[in-house]
Amino acid sequence: MAEPAPIEDTEQEPPQAEEMFGLSRELVEDILAALAAGQDDRVRELILPLHYADAADLFERVDSEDRRRLLGIMGPEFDAEILPALNEDVQEEVIEFMGLAGVAAAIGDLDSDDAVHLAGQLEDEDREKLMESLPSDERAIIEQGLSYPEYSAGRLMQREMVTVPAHWTVGEAIDFFRTGVELPEDFYKIFVLDADQRPKGMVKLSALLRVQRPTPLLDIMDEDMHLIPTDMDQEEVAFLFRQQDLIAAPVVDASGRLVGRITVDDVVDVIDEEAEDDMLALAGVSDDFYRDILDTAKSRFTWLLVNLGTAFCASMIISLFHGTIEKVVALAALMPVVASIGGNAGTQTLTVTVRALAMKELTGTNARRAVGKEALVALLNGLTFAVLAGGAAWVLFGEQDIGLIIAAAVAINLLNAGLVGILIPLGLNRLAIDPAVSSSVFLTAATDMVGFLVFLGLATLVLL
């Protein structure tokens, strides 16, 4: 009797992260090589199957001339969804290559929220020309979207949604969906409206499929909705989705009528954008990775100029004690220690505070407790590092007085850093100023000036 053939191991290795995203380094190199060789058909063969997000990444990775060539090679097969996925600087360049006629054609293939966003990126003159070339229904949707404040729910919402009257049954709703009426490509919830187009509730598709056809929609709808006004800031919208674990939510106008919906995929983009903006603002820069050298230098100039001013303020304090520094040269070597450790400690507190404000974890009700906590943390670290810095200075320079002076200066400046690290963003937030934008400059100035003043002041009193 023949032995059975061995069973082959067909288990596959799990895909690597790079394989899941679809735009590997090897693929980019193949596309660039095909571009360089003038093999347009090969380029088209490689790029057209890509997901629009991967294609957008490709456009961002190549230079300006290759972007123009890719656009020409793709021609009418260019996926309009690539445009909203592009970095704004690259998007502006691609739009310029496409021309208004190309942009108008692309807008017709986009969801309403993406179309409004794209039109909002254009200059006023170009936008007016674009509007003139659009069909009346598309033009009305975009004009309505642009009438809402930037970064508001009205700009973020999609007009494509599924609505049914409140008196329908499950069977009537299903039959309506099957009539060939134009529906969104993806939807998870159905909005139930009264006679005045105001939402009464929402029905999940999963609930719709579990009941019999004669069941009234009113019996299975969820009345616990979170109605989002059109003027709500998108950051507030993202916070609501995160807190309530929402997938979709209705957007209503001032009279309570349903005008759109916001879905979780758009909220993910908002969360990403807000986090990125806060991170860049803390460093006093904008997203200039794709800008040319001159524009990048200009965008970073302002905050560097402000920092130069605060640095001169600290220098003026040092100059007040030039006599002390001349007589005790060791002080010049130790000054950076006081300023550096104060700045780093302040940045730690500042980062935690700005994040807590953005997440609404730090409010007026717990602000005093948070300030007290940071003061105690700063005091504890201040005393610990006072001992370490003082002992090191005593050993290095062989003078007990210098060790005691830097120990006291480190302790005081760390306490100062902890306090200003939380009070500055709290104060800016109270004044309705984004604390992520300008807190770091004030923090650096406060820790440098207080640190130098305390250190050199104590040195003057003790050593001279």
C-alpha positions, -999 to 999 in steps of 0.1 A, spaced: 0 0 0 14 33 -10 22 58 17 1 90 16 17 120 1 29 145 27 6 174 33 22 206 21 23 234 46 2 261 29 2 285 58 14 319 47 35 343 65 15 373 77 20 404 55 45 430 66 33 465 73 50 478 41 32 452 20 -2 462 35 1 498 24 9 490 -12 37 515 -19 69 497 -13 104 512 -18 109 487 -47 77 499 -64 87 535 -62 121 527 -76 105 507 -105 82 536 -113 110 562 -112 131 539 -135 103 535 -159 98 573 -159 135 579 -166 134 553 -195 103 569 -210 83 538 -205 49 554 -201 29 522 -205 50 505 -178 44 535 -155 6 533 -161 6 496 -154 23 502 -121 5 532 -108 -32 527 -118 -38 497 -95 -26 517 -65 -51 528 -38 -56 566 -41 -38 572 -8 -7 552 -20 -9 571 -53 -10 604 -33 21 593 -14 39 586 -47 31 621 -59 46 635 -27 78 615 -29 87 625 -65 99 659 -76 79 685 -94 87 675 -130 79 638 -123 46 649 -108 37 666 -140 47 636 -161 27 612 -138 -3 634 -142 0 633 -180 6 596 -181 -25 588 -160 -46 612 -181 -84 607 -178 -77 577 -156 -64 600 -128 -83 591 -96 -99 623 -83 -97 610 -47 -59 615 -49 -63 652 -47 -78 655 -12 -52 630 1 -22 652 -10 -2 676 12 -16 711 6 16 723 -10 18 694 -34 -20 696 -40 -16 732 -50 10 723 -75 -10 694 -90 -40 716 -93 -20 741 -112 -8 713 -136 -44 701 -141 -59 735 -149 -94 746 -139 -110 723 -165 -93 692 -149 -102 703 -114 -138 708 -124 -139 673 -138 -123 659 -106 -148 677 -84 -176 660 -101 -162 626 -90 -156 635 -54 -178 633 -23 -193 666 -14 -171 672 16 -139 666 -4 -153 688 -32 -159 717 -8 -124 712 7 -108 713 -27 -127 744 -38 -118 761 -6 -80 756 -14 -83 777 -45 -76 815 -48 -108 836 -50 -104 844 -87 -97 807 -96 -126 796 -74 -150 820 -92 -139 806 -126 -143 771 -113 -179 778 -101 -189 791 -135 -178 758 -151 -197 735 -127 -233 722 -132 -258 742 -111 -264 714 -86 -227 709 -78 -222 747 -77 -250 750 -51 -235 723 -29 -200 739 -29 -213 774 -24 -233 762 6 -203 744 21 -180 774 16 -206 796 34 -198 778 67 -168 788 88 -135 771 79 -127 741 101 -164 738 111 -188 709 109 -205 725 79 -172 723 60 -165 688 72 -199 672 66 -210 650 36 -243 658 19 -246 622 6 -267 603 31 -297 580 34 -330 595 48 -364 580 52 -397 594 65 -407 584 100 -440 567 90 -423 541 68 -419 504 77 -387 483 73 -401 468 41 -408 502 26 -373 513 34 -357 482 18 -378 485 -13 -368 522 -16 -331 512 -14 -336 487 -42 -354 511 -66 -321 523 -80 -322 556 -62 -287 571 -59 -273 561 -25 -239 569 -9 -212 543 -18 -209 534 20 -234 540 47 -240 525 81 -270 544 95 -303 556 81 -317 589 93 -354 590 101 -369 624 95 -402 641 104 -423 661 80 -401 692 86 -369 673 77 -357 673 113 -341 640 125 -361 619 149 -337 591 152 -312 567 134 -315 531 123 -285 509 120 -283 487 90 -277 457 113 -310 465 132 -328 469 98 -318 434 87 -328 417 119 -366 425 119 -396 416 97 -407 439 69 -439 452 86 -419 466 115 -423 504 118 -390 522 116 -400 541 147 -399 508 167 -362 501 159 -347 536 156 -323 550 181 -335 583 194 -304 590 214 -286 611 187 -259 637 189 -270 665 167 -241 685 155 -247 722 145 -231 734 113 -209 760 131 -194 736 156 -156 736 154 -141 704 139 -120 699 170 -151 698 191 -167 673 166 -136 650 169 -138 652 207 -175 642 206 -168 612 183 -139 601 205 -159 604 237 -191 588 225 -175 562 201 -196 574 172 -195 561 137 -217 587 121 -237 617 133 -262 641 118 -254 677 111 -283 702 115 -288 738 106 -300 766 129 -336 755 125 -328 719 133 -332 705 98 -308 678 86 -282 691 61 -255 664 62 -236 638 81 -202 634 95 -185 600 95 -157 586 115 -132 584 86 -133 622 83 -130 625 120 -98 604 119 -83 629 95 -93 658 118 -77 642 148 -45 636 128 -45 672 114 -51 688 149 -23 667 165 0 676 137 -8 713 139 -2 713 177 31 695 173 43 720 147 30 750 166 50 741 197 81 743 176 69 775 159 69 760 124 43 751 98 41 721 75 68 732 51 84 699 42 73 701 5 80 739 1 110 752 -17 140 766 3 131 802 2 95 797 13 106 773 41 131 799 54 104 826 53 79 804 72 105 799 101 117 834 102 91 849 125 95 827 155 133 827 152 131 865 153 110 864 184 134 839 200 163 863 191 145 890 210 140 869 241 176 857 239 187 894 240 165 899 270 184 871 288 217 886 276 208 919 292 203 902 325 237 886 322 253 919 313 241 934 346 264 909 364 294 912 342 316 923 372 306 892 391 314 869 361 348 886 356 358 879 392 344 843 394 350 828 360 334 795 371 300 811 369 303 814 331 307 777 328 278 769 351 252 794 336 241 770 308 233 743 334 207 765 352 191 776 319 191 742 302 176 722 330 150 748 336 140 749 299 138 711 297 117 709 328 94 736 316 90 719 282 79 687 300 52 705 319 41 726 289 37 695 267 16 677 292 -5 708 298 -12 716 262 -21 680 255 -45 680 286 -61 712 273 -66 698 238 -82 666 253 -103 687 276 -88 669 306 -77 702 321 -106 725 328 -115 753 352 -128 727 377 -94 710 382 -70 737 371 -60 746 407 -53 710 416 -32 706 384 -12 737 392 -6 724 427 5 690 415 30 705 390 44 728 417 50 698 440 66 678 412 88 707 402 98 712 439 106 675 443 127 674 412 143 708 420 155 696 454 169 664 439 187 680 411 199 708 434 218 682 454 232 666 422 242 699 405 256 714 437 277 684 445 291 682 410 300 719 410 316 716 444 337 686 432 347 703 398 356 737 411 365 729 447 344 757 462 315 750 486 299 784 480 296 778 442 280 744 449 255 760 472 247 788 447 240 766 418 220 742 440 198 770 451 195 784 415 186 750 401 159 744 427 143 778 422 144 777 384 129 742 383 101 754 405 97 784 382 97 762 352 70 739 365 48 769 374 52 788 341 50 755 321 13 752 333 3 788 339 13 801 305 -9 777 285 -37 781 310 -35 819 306 -34 818 269 -63 794 268 -83 818 291 -76 846 265 -89 823 237 -54 820 222 -42 786 211 -16 777 238 2 754 213 11 784 191 31 807 214 37 790 248 72 777 240 86 812 233 73 826 266 85 795 285 120 798 271 122 835 280 108 829 315 132 800 324 163 817 309 157 851 325 147 838 359 175 812 359 202 838 351 188 864 375 186 840 404 220 824 397 240 855 391 221 874 418 229 848 444 265 847 433 269 885 437 254 884 472 274 854 484 308 857 466 312 894 465 
